[in-house]
């Protein structure tokens, strides 16, 4: 018997004939037996109506309009039944369901148990064994994973939680990772042991949460599932099944299983037609002072429509003022993550009746649900969560948006000179000014803090900075990444980026930090804490705090290619054959040529009012090596009617027996001669294949045109460890 999906009906019923004749049969026990086939995400419910002596099968449609539910070979057979005494809860059932289901896998499996083939099984660790597969960075601490270098294709590894009873509304959250060209399949189920009226178990089925067979790349994917009310007070169990793929590059990992309290409100897209609208309206209220409106929203599904949130303002007679105030406008799928929106109630609406409107518009299909949660009003203006770009600072104009907090005269200073104290502090600048602590002030163990503004990350992001710890009486530098609760009042987690107390010599050291996936869309802050050592030879310095999209890069020395040209050429060397040369500034000298505006601060440029036609000026990087596929990007500007030429080259070298570098070939990234107007142009170039693990150099060659209106500029050279695609 097959229940086919009907988009206009939610349920289909199959009711047995009267079974009261079974009361007259004298046997030890009677069992119901049947076979099922259920297409995700549909459901099958089975009920035994004791008074009317009938069995009811209910096929319930999920969010898709394909597939269905099938049953076959329904039989009533004689079987043994348990004594009708009250069941004693197991030790696991007596424990809190939150305690039993939650696990960070930092040391062990918590209360989870596994079953698998001999070799293909779950392991706890901070990394997997095979390159190009498995998590390259953990969410926090360790995670649990299957190692695809073991076992055979199709092997299965099971991980199951204890059986628990959940009696309140919760959201089940976990992260999973599937990276590698041979990745197999990950299935996550909620197993429901359905007991009716305290009688025997007549139904045991799996609600599929995740069924993924794709290489999702080296990212952690978040899954959230609101525990259905219909499963409350029933015995349930979490189950994870990893199925090995066709090769060794198929590691699968999971981490951070948590239970969150609360419900949300959503627009169900399996009902209605395309472009249908639904509204959620607040009561009318009046504001008399500053308030911060905040809420979370989720828009996930390939058929996604739109979400429009705004304030309506009313006159005293109750009529709507024409111009509404937009709070949020979003279209298209934004993924599984919940996103935070904060909004300051504007002063111009004070003392007027206002109403908050949430308008969801259905997309093209059933996969366009829109949800909102945790609508809150708090006194005062919204806690300002800056864009992550606010973290960037080169300390050329002070400490940017960072706050300095000190407990003594030992504090942070901006300097562009070398250290005032012998045998401590930087004796070579990294680029322009830097920030440092002066240890000739303060006492041993004095502390000073540098705190970033609170920011909100929305995508995979890498934060990097340079630090210098030179001095035989060195103290300590601690750098932390702090994640706050939604309202910003509570610290949820503090991760250590750096803990260093050694004398590292007079060198600038680079530190990269990958922002954890679970910290996205939450207020965050970076804190630098410097502690004075046991003497004045313990100066600490930092410089060039930067934020880049994507994963942190892992290459040998190639970071020397990065430069924003903020008052220096960084690690580039200038070569020219005349007065036509590279300069740094925020504008060029001649009119109708060169950048009329900058990207971010100063840039590098050639001044065409000097030199002769075809004069060459070159900027050459250090020779470096790339370990992994990397995308090199930069911006360039070519404006002026006498324009010359800009050539950008990646030069490949080989090492000779004398340990010198010999040129092998040049790859042309850019060869441009046109007047492109007063705009900045973006270029990226992928380093891969023959250029990996070999000496390479990046070269910018500018050639003067036939007049002074041929200024050329470059800026913002960056690297990202990914394909440029």
DOGUTOR-966666 format. One record per residue (C-alpha): residue number from 0; x, z, y; residue in one letter. Coordinates in pm, whole numbers, plus 50000, padded with zeros to 5 digits. Each point is the difference from the previous one (the first is absolute). Layout:
N
  pado      x      z      y  vose
   NUM      X      Z      Y     A
...
***
This chain:
725
  pado      x      z      y  vose
     0  50000  50000  50000     X
     1  50148  49894  50336     X
     2  49899  50117  50348     X
     3  50106  49720  50238     X
     4  50060  50085  50365     X
     5  49711  49925  50232     X
     6  50098  50028  50369     X
     7  49645  50113  50084     X
     8  49975  50278  49741     X
     9  50220  50311  49980     X
    10  49912  50112  49645     X
    11  49872  49864  49670     X
    12  49827  50225  49742     X
    13  49985  49984  49622     X
    14  49763  50259  49848     X
    15  49981  50081  49632     X
    16  49674  50036  49802     X
    17  49857  50349  49936     X
    18  50246  50194  49781     X
    19  49781  50305  49933     X
    20  49992  49911  49628     X
    21  50359  50125  49983     X
    22  49870  50358  50037     X
    23  49857  49977  49646     X
    24  50326  49891  49836     X
    25  50180  50293  49839     X
    26  50369  49927  50044     X
    27  50286  50200  50151     X
    28  50032  49796  50317     X
    29  49923  49668  50168     X
    30  50250  49799  50209     X
    31  49956  49699  50223     X
    32  50260  49725  49955     X
    33  50041  49674  50193     X
    34  50263  49754  50130     X
    35  50041  49900  50365     X
    36  50177  49742  50214     X
    37  50000  50074  50375     X
    38  50144  49769  50266     X
    39  50162  50185  50291     X
    40  49859  50133  50233     X
    41  49661  50036  49829     X
    42  49874  50313  49818     X
    43  49802  50100  49694     X
    44  49800  50324  49989     X
    45  49836  50134  49685     X
    46  49731  50270  50004     X
    47  49810  50182  49726     X
    48  49651  50107  50116     X
    49  49923  50298  49777     X
    50  49632  50044  50085     X
    51  49900  49636  49948     X
    52  50254  49947  49720     X
    53  50144  49676  50137     X
    54  50349  49869  50085     X
    55  50056  49825  50335     X
    56  50287  49758  50064     X
    57  50056  49921  50372     X
    58  50234  49720  50109     X
    59  50098  50059  50364     X
    60  50143  49722  50215     X
    61  50327  50064  50182     X
    62  50127  49821  50312     X
    63  50043  49659  49838     X
    64  49739  49740  49914     X
    65  50173  49869  49687     X
    66  50030  50140  49649     X
    67  49770  50256  49844     X
    68  49951  50266  49734     X
    69  49953  49935  49626     X
    70  49900  50230  49713     X
    71  49975  49931  49628     X
    72  49942  50161  49659     X
    73  49796  50298  50119     X
    74  49963  50231  49701     X
    75  49867  50346  49926     X
    76  50200  50159  49720     X
    77  50034  50332  49823     X
    78  50296  50205  50123     X
    79  50133  50352  50030     X
    80  49916  50191  50317     X
    81  50159  50310  50145     X
    82  49838  50344  49997     X
    83  49774  50051  50298     X
    84  50216  50269  50156     X
    85  50119  49986  50356     X
    86  50328  49815  50034     X
    87  50294  50208  50121     X
    88  50190  49831  50282     X
    89  50357  49911  49917     X
    90  50286  50148  50199     X
    91  50031  49674  50190     X
    92  49631  49998  50091     X
    93  50026  50353  50137     X
    94  50272  49892  50242     X
    95  49923  49838  50333     X
    96  49947  49624  49956     X
    97  50215  49935  50309     X
    98  50293  50188  49843     X
    99  49966  49810  49673     X
   100  49969  49648  50144     X
   101  50245  50012  50290     X
   102  50364  49913  49930     X
   103  50301  49882  50202     X
   104  50216  49947  49688     X
   105  50298  50158  50176     X
   106  50124  50181  49688     X
   107  49761  49934  49711     X
   108  49658  49863  49898     X
   109  49813  50309  50133     X
   110  49693  50035  49771     X
   111  49999  49632  49896     X
   112  50081  49891  49645     X
   113  50122  49664  49880     X
   114  49971  49794  49684     X
   115  50186  49675  49948     X
   116  50214  49791  49771     X
   117  50338  50153  49917     X
   118  50198  49830  50278     X
   119  49752  49877  50260     X
   120  49883  50323  50164     X
   121  49972  50189  50327     X
   122  50311  50152  50161     X
   123  50046  50221  50307     X
   124  50278  49895  50238     X
   125  50107  49896  50349     X
   126  50079  49640  49903     X
   127  49968  49762  49706     X
   128  50288  49852  49799     X
   129  49960  49627  50062     X
   130  50069  49820  50333     X
   131  49730  49783  50163     X
   132  49721  50213  49854     X
   133  49850  50344  50045     X
   134  49995  50207  50320     X
   135  50314  49969  50208     X
   136  49884  50299  50205     X
   137  49784  50294  49891     X
   138  49701  50122  50195     X
   139  50152  50348  49990     X
   140  50222  50151  49736     X
   141  49945  49855  49652     X
   142  49725  49785  49847     X
   143  49883  49906  49650     X
   144  50066  49652  49865     X
   145  50026  49781  49692     X
   146  50338  49840  49933     X
   147  49947  49633  49905     X
   148  50356  49965  49865     X
   149  49862  50186  49698     X
   150  49728  49893  49758     X
   151  49836  49663  49933     X
   152  49746  49786  50181     X
   153  49651  50147  49972     X
   154  50117  50357  49927     X
   155  49774  50262  50158     X
   156  50086  50337  50153     X
   157  49715  50245  50066     X
   158  49999  50289  50247     X
   159  49697  50232  49995     X
   160  49898  50298  50207     X
   161  49833  50308  49848     X
   162  49621  49987  49970     X
   163  49851  50162  50311     X
   164  49664  50061  50163     X
   165  49966  49903  50367     X
   166  49707  50164  50176     X
   167  50052  49892  50361     X
   168  50051  49685  50203     X
   169  50365  49895  49986     X
   170  50211  49692  50057     X
   171  50254  49920  49727     X
   172  50317  49847  50148     X
   173  50310  49864  49832     X
   174  50276  49747  50067     X
   175  50116  49730  49760     X
   176  50293  49758  50003     X
   177  50026  49665  49815     X
   178  50314  49805  50084     X
   179  50181  49740  49787     X
   180  49958  49641  49886     X
   181  49908  50118  49645     X
   182  49754  50271  50102     X
   183  49720  50063  49751     X
   184  49675  50188  50054     X
   185  49900  50337  50144     X
   186  49656  50141  49924     X
   187  49873  50326  50148     X
   188  49676  50141  49859     X
   189  49771  50292  50064     X
   190  49874  50104  49656     X
   191  49655  50158  50008     X
   192  49876  50220  49717     X
   193  49626  49989  50072     X
   194  49813  50301  49861     X
   195  49622  50005  50050     X
   196  49814  50329  50040     X
   197  50270  50194  49819     X
   198  49941  49804  49680     X
   199  50253  49804  49800     X
   200  50223  49733  50150     X
   201  49814  49668  49985     X
   202  50209  49790  50240     X
   203  50371  49975  50076     X
   204  50105  49712  50225     X
   205  50272  49897  50244     X
   206  49953  49929  50370     X
   207  50280  49757  50091     X
   208  50180  50096  50322     X
   209  50293  49755  49995     X
   210  50065  49696  49783     X
   211  50300  49819  50146     X
   212  50210  49728  49837     X
   213  50200  49881  50300     X
   214  50350  50035  50140     X
   215  49909  50181  50321     X
   216  50353  50017  50138     X
   217  50213  50303  50072     X
   218  49728  50203  50172     X
   219  49793  50304  49910     X
   220  49628  49919  49989     X
   221  49747  50272  50080     X
   222  49672  50033  49807     X
   223  49709  50222  50110     X
   224  49686  50067  49798     X
   225  49710  50218  50112     X
   226  49888  50195  49696     X
   227  49634  49902  49934     X
   228  49734  50267  50018     X
   229  49856  49881  49667     X
   230  50320  50110  49823     X
   231  50004  50352  50142     X
   232  49988  50289  49752     X
   233  50096  49762  49720     X
   234  50324  50003  49808     X
   235  50233  49736  50143     X
   236  50357  49892  49947     X
   237  50248  49773  50182     X
   238  50175  49739  49786     X
   239  50285  49763  50093     X
   240  50095  49715  49765     X
   241  50318  49797  50063     X
   242  50033  49682  49792     X
   243  50347  49845  49976     X
   244  50041  49645  50127     X
   245  50215  49715  49874     X
   246  50343  50126  50109     X
   247  50213  50282  50133     X
   248  49905  49947  50367     X
   249  49661  50164  49957     X
   250  50031  50371  50083     X
   251  49676  50172  50109     X
   252  49981  50335  50180     X
   253  49741  50246  50130     X
   254  50036  50300  50230     X
   255  49826  50260  50216     X
   256  49667  50052  49823     X
   257  49793  50215  50236     X
   258  49638  50110  50052     X
   259  49861  50002  50354     X
   260  49676  50164  50103     X
   261  49713  49823  50177     X
   262  49768  49698  50011     X
   263  49985  49696  50228     X
   264  49730  49767  50125     X
   265  50012  49630  49921     X
   266  49812  49671  50027     X
   267  49929  49861  49650     X
   268  50063  49624  49998     X
   269  49834  49931  49664     X
   270  49672  50002  50193     X
   271  49884  49770  50279     X
   272  50124  49659  50113     X
   273  50300  49864  50184     X
   274  50020  50115  50366     X
   275  49741  50273  49948     X
   276  50059  50296  50230     X
   277  49960  50373  49950     X
   278  50026  50263  50273     X
   279  50093  50367  50000     X
   280  49902  50163  50329     X
   281  50078  50344  50137     X
   282  49762  50206  50211     X
   283  50032  49964  50377     X
   284  50241  50252  50153     X
   285  50158  50075  50338     X
   286  50369  50073  50048     X
   287  50122  50215  50289     X
   288  50372  50007  49925     X
   289  50272  49838  49787     X
   290  49921  49957  49631     X
   291  50183  49818  49723     X
   292  49793  49799  49753     X
   293  50168  49942  49663     X
   294  49891  49850  49669     X
   295  50135  49824  49693     X
   296  49887  49657  49886     X
   297  50063  49778  49697     X
   298  49944  49624  49966     X
   299  50099  49873  49657     X
   300  49881  49688  49817     X
   301  50066  49627  49990     X
   302  49657  49919  50149     X
   303  50039  50241  50292     X
   304  49783  49968  50308     X
   305  50059  50206  50314     X
   306  49971  50346  50151     X
   307  49906  50046  50367     X
   308  49997  50352  50153     X
   309  49901  50061  50359     X
   310  49841  50238  50253     X
   311  49664  49920  50161     X
   312  49943  50150  50345     X
   313  49649  50079  50125     X
   314  49852  50038  50345     X
   315  49803  50311  50087     X
   316  49676  49808  49930     X
   317  50112  49932  49641     X
   318  50091  49632  50038     X
   319  50331  49868  49865     X
   320  50271  49905  50245     X
   321  50106  49644  49917     X
   322  50373  50051  49946     X
   323  50080  50190  49681     X
   324  50339  50165  49948     X
   325  50188  49871  49695     X
   326  50159  50261  49775     X
   327  50108  49778  49707     X
   328  49959  49637  49889     X
   329  50135  49897  49660     X
   330  49950  49704  49765     X
   331  50139  49907  49657     X
   332  50122  50221  49717     X
   333  50250  50266  50107     X
   334  50084  50130  49651     X
   335  49919  50321  49816     X
   336  50152  50241  50251     X
   337  49781  50206  50233     X
   338  50095  49936  50365     X
   339  49978  50253  50281     X
   340  49854  49907  50339     X
   341  50013  50229  50304     X
   342  49820  49932  50329     X
   343  49992  50192  50329     X
   344  49650  50028  50142     X
   345  50045  49832  50343     X
   346  49929  50199  50315     X
   347  49765  49729  50132     X
   348  49735  50093  49740     X
   349  50001  50373  50076     X
   350  49659  50141  50100     X
   351  49828  49690  49855     X
   352  49812  49978  49669     X
   353  50217  49812  49747     X
   354  49952  49899  49638     X
   355  50261  49910  49739     X
   356  49914  49689  49794     X
   357  50162  49889  49673     X
   358  49903  49640  49915     X
   359  50103  49850  49664     X
   360  49947  49629  49937     X
   361  49991  49876  49642     X
   362  50253  49739  49891     X
   363  49959  49702  49768     X
   364  49965  50196  49674     X
   365  49959  50334  49829     X
   366  50363  50101  50052     X
   367  49959  50095  50365     X
   368  49911  50370  50005     X
   369  50084  50186  50322     X
   370  50044  50379  50010     X
   371  50052  50267  50265     X
   372  50081  50369  49969     X
   373  50089  50319  50188     X
   374  49848  49924  50340     X
   375  50123  50279  50228     X
   376  49994  50101  50365     X
   377  50272  50232  50129     X
   378  50051  50155  50344     X
   379  50256  49832  50223     X
   380  50168  49664  49984     X
   381  50106  49847  49669     X
   382  50337  50110  49871     X
   383  50204  49698  50093     X
   384  50126  49822  49691     X
   385  50239  49737  50129     X
   386  50072  49668  49844     X
   387  50306  50034  49772     X
   388  50200  49797  50253     X
   389  50005  50321  50206     X
   390  50258  50135  49752     X
   391  50256  49742  50108     X
   392  50267  50124  50236     X
   393  50351  49885  50096     X
   394  50039  50288  50251     X
   395  50100  49759  50276     X
   396  49744  50141  50243     X
   397  49979  50357  49870     X
   398  49827  50143  49693     X
   399  49707  49751  50015     X
   400  49678  50169  49881     X
   401  50179  50270  49800     X
   402  49967  50369  50091     X
   403  50309  50225  50006     X
   404  49943  50366  49901     X
   405  50292  50245  50002     X
   406  50044  50375  49953     X
   407  50318  50028  50213     X
   408  50243  49797  50210     X
   409  50079  49810  49680     X
   410  49786  49689  50047     X
   411  49988  49618  49988     X
   412  50163  49790  50272     X
   413  50013  49626  50071     X
   414  50349  49858  50044     X
   415  50163  49661  50032     X
   416  50353  50137  49996     X
   417  50219  50134  49723     X
   418  49984  50365  49898     X
   419  50137  50245  50255     X
   420  50144  50220  49726     X
   421  50309  49907  49801     X
   422  49959  49929  49625     X
   423  49621  50004  49999     X
   424  49711  49773  50093     X
   425  50004  49618  50016     X
   426  50320  49843  50130     X
   427  49843  49657  49962     X
   428  49652  49919  50125     X
   429  49759  49827  49765     X
   430  49831  49807  50282     X
   431  49958  50117  50358     X
   432  49878  50358  50037     X
   433  49933  50244  49719     X
   434  49851  50349  49962     X
   435  50224  50290  49902     X
   436  50028  50380  49984     X
   437  50277  50168  50200     X
   438  50145  50277  49779     X
   439  50213  50149  50275     X
   440  49670  50162  50099     X
   441  49785  50240  49802     X
   442  50087  50225  49706     X
   443  50050  49949  49628     X
   444  49669  49904  49830     X
   445  49833  49913  50334     X
   446  49736  49730  49944     X
   447  49865  49713  50206     X
   448  49715  49768  49907     X
   449  49914  49641  50086     X
   450  49633  49927  49925     X
   451  49843  49656  49999     X
   452  49649  49937  50132     X
   453  49732  50008  49733     X
   454  49944  49652  49869     X
   455  49782  49828  49739     X
   456  50143  49750  49751     X
   457  49765  49733  49861     X
   458  50238  49785  49793     X
   459  50310  50038  49783     X
   460  50269  50102  50250     X
   461  50369  50090  50007     X
   462  50146  50240  50257     X
   463  50378  49990  50053     X
   464  50252  50177  50220     X
   465  50375  50056  50034     X
   466  50168  50340  50012     X
   467  50352  50129  50064     X
   468  50130  50336  49870     X
   469  50365  50038  50094     X
   470  50173  50340  50019     X
   471  50162  50253  49770     X
   472  49755  50277  50105     X
   473  49698  49783  49929     X
   474  49650  50147  49997     X
   475  49691  49835  49847     X
   476  49770  49707  50072     X
   477  49653  50013  49841     X
   478  49753  49715  50050     X
   479  49640  50040  49882     X
   480  49690  49781  49977     X
   481  49685  50206  50055     X
   482  49648  49885  49905     X
   483  49703  50174  50164     X
   484  49632  50040  49909     X
   485  49745  49767  50153     X
   486  49934  50231  50295     X
   487  50371  50057  50053     X
   488  49974  50378  49968     X
   489  50146  50047  49652     X
   490  50328  49885  49843     X
   491  49919  49828  49670     X
   492  50354  49920  49894     X
   493  50358  50012  50125     X
   494  50249  49760  49841     X
   495  50375  50032  50049     X
   496  50161  49680  50126     X
   497  50349  50143  50041     X
   498  50177  50332  49938     X
   499  50370  49974  50091     X
   500  50258  50269  50080     X
   501  50331  49822  49930     X
   502  50271  49881  50235     X
   503  49955  49624  49950     X
   504  50274  49895  50239     X
   505  49970  49782  50309     X
   506  49769  49737  49849     X
   507  49639  49902  50064     X
   508  49791  50035  49683     X
   509  49670  49818  49949     X
   510  49693  50165  49847     X
   511  49691  49811  49880     X
   512  49670  50173  49920     X
   513  49701  49836  49835     X
   514  49670  50134  50139     X
   515  49799  50132  49699     X
   516  49686  49801  49916     X
   517  49789  50315  49993     X
   518  50097  50076  50361     X
   519  49846  49678  50132     X
   520  49710  50044  50245     X
   521  50084  50366  50057     X
   522  50170  50155  50305     X
   523  50374  50025  49935     X
   524  50313  50118  50179     X
   525  50379  49984  49955     X
   526  50204  50310  50090     X
   527  50380  50012  50044     X
   528  50141  50355  49975     X
   529  50366  50059  50091     X
   530  50161  50336  49920     X
   531  50327  50098  50169     X
   532  50296  50071  49772     X
   533  50245  50292  50018     X
   534  50197  49852  50287     X
   535  50001  49749  50285     X
   536  50123  49717  49773     X
   537  49654  49927  49860     X
   538  49839  49739  50229     X
   539  49722  49794  49836     X
   540  49877  49663  50132     X
   541  49717  49758  49920     X
   542  49923  49648  50121     X
   543  49791  49686  49948     X
   544  49677  50137  49850     X
   545  49813  49691  49883     X
   546  49675  49911  49824     X
   547  49964  49686  49788     X
   548  49709  49867  49794     X
   549  50043  49981  49625     X
   550  50224  50183  49757     X
   551  50332  50151  50102     X
   552  50280  49756  49943     X
   553  50264  50067  49734     X
   554  50299  49779  50078     X
   555  50373  50046  50030     X
   556  50100  49997  50363     X
   557  49745  49735  50094     X
   558  49831  50242  50241     X
   559  50291  49918  50233     X
   560  49811  49676  50071     X
   561  49715  50184  50171     X
   562  50010  50018  50379     X
   563  49757  50045  50290     X
   564  50270  49938  50264     X
   565  49916  50318  50187     X
   566  50311  50007  50224     X
   567  50242  49878  49729     X
   568  50063  49723  49747     X
   569  49989  50261  49717     X
   570  50231  49870  49726     X
   571  50018  49639  50127     X
   572  50319  49848  50140     X
   573  49982  49753  50289     X
   574  50202  49676  49996     X
   575  50009  49748  50286     X
   576  50232  49740  50150     X
   577  49908  50035  50369     X
   578  49802  50210  50247     X
   579  49692  49890  49805     X
   580  49946  50316  49795     X
   581  49745  50239  49852     X
   582  49871  50273  50229     X
   583  49746  50283  49969     X
   584  49718  50057  50247     X
   585  49628  50014  50067     X
   586  49994  49669  50194     X
   587  50223  49699  50072     X
   588  50135  49898  50342     X
   589  49850  49653  50047     X
   590  49640  49903  50072     X
   591  49790  49785  49765     X
   592  50220  50082  49703     X
   593  50063  50292  49767     X
   594  49748  50271  49904     X
   595  49765  50104  50279     X
   596  49901  50301  49789     X
   597  50171  50199  49724     X
   598  49879  50091  49651     X
   599  50113  50363  49981     X
   600  50263  50097  50253     X
   601  50319  49794  50056     X
   602  50094  49683  49812     X
   603  50312  49784  49945     X
   604  50023  49673  50194     X
   605  50235  49728  50126     X
   606  50007  49933  50375     X
   607  50006  49623  50054     X
   608  50091  50024  50369     X
   609  50355  50040  49869     X
   610  50215  49770  49785     X
   611  49986  49626  49927     X
   612  49764  49781  49796     X
   613  50041  50061  49624     X
   614  50199  50321  50050     X
   615  49954  50222  49694     X
   616  49934  50374  49986     X
   617  49970  50168  49658     X
   618  49891  50341  49872     X
   619  50131  50075  49650     X
   620  49897  50292  49782     X
   621  50225  50198  49772     X
   622  50038  49858  49650     X
   623  49750  50180  49776     X
   624  49845  49982  49652     X
   625  49632  49991  49906     X
   626  49897  50174  49678     X
   627  49636  49887  49980     X
   628  49780  49723  50136     X
   629  49975  50069  50374     X
   630  49815  49846  50293     X
   631  50210  49963  50316     X
   632  49792  49960  50317     X
   633  50074  49958  50371     X
   634  49841  49875  50322     X
   635  50143  49729  50225     X
   636  49916  49857  50343     X
   637  50083  49647  50127     X
   638  49852  49923  50341     X
   639  50133  49751  50255     X
   640  49994  49625  50067     X
   641  50378  49967  49943     X
   642  49985  50169  49659     X
   643  50304  49998  49772     X
   644  50012  50098  49632     X
   645  49963  50317  49787     X
   646  50137  49997  49646     X
   647  49960  50298  49767     X
   648  50208  50003  49681     X
   649  50038  50209  49686     X
   650  50363  49944  49890     X
   651  50098  50059  49638     X
   652  50355  50114  49915     X
   653  50207  50064  49691     X
   654  50277  50256  49953     X
   655  50352  49871  49949     X
   656  50279  50159  49797     X
   657  50140  50138  50326     X
   658  49668  50179  50053     X
   659  49918  49772  50290     X
   660  49675  49811  50058     X
   661  49989  49623  49966     X
   662  49701  49796  50125     X
   663  49793  49832  49728     X
   664  49698  49854  50178     X
   665  49753  50036  50290     X
   666  49622  50022  49973     X
   667  49823  49896  50322     X
   668  49717  50240  50090     X
   669  49923  49837  50335     X
   670  50118  49693  50192     X
   671  49790  49967  50315     X
   672  50051  49790  50316     X
   673  49652  49993  50157     X
   674  49871  50170  50314     X
   675  49741  50226  49831     X
   676  49864  50154  50318     X
   677  49995  50360  50114     X
   678  49913  50153  49663     X
   679  50180  50201  49732     X
   680  50008  49823  49663     X
   681  50021  50177  49664     X
   682  50218  49883  49707     X
   683  50056  50148  49656     X
   684  50232  49892  49721     X
   685  50019  50118  49641     X
   686  50333  50108  49849     X
   687  49986  49953  49623     X
   688  50155  49822  49704     X
   689  50360  49891  50055     X
   690  50032  50212  50315     X
   691  49944  50335  49827     X
   692  50298  50226  49920     X
   693  50234  49764  50188     X
   694  50166  50028  50344     X
   695  49782  49846  50273     X
   696  49996  49993  50379     X
   697  49725  49933  50257     X
   698  50107  49784  50296     X
   699  49810  49906  50320     X
   700  50149  49699  50185     X
   701  49869  49909  50348     X
   702  50105  49672  50169     X
   703  49949  49945  50372     X
   704  49772  49713  50105     X
   705  50062  49749  50278     X
   706  49891  50236  50277     X
   707  49957  50364  50099     X
   708  49639  50012  49873     X
   709  50103  50042  49637     X
   710  50017  50378  49944     X
   711  49956  50104  49635     X
   712  49912  50352  49878     X
   713  49967  50188  49669     X
   714  49862  50343  49915     X
   715  49877  50237  49728     X
   716  50202  49902  49692     X
   717  49844  50185  49705     X
   718  50018  50012  49619     X
   719  49722  50063  49747     X
   720  50059  50035  49627     X
   721  49735  49751  49891     X
   722  49928  49630  49981     X
   723  49937  49839  50338     X
   724  49678  49859  49851     X
***
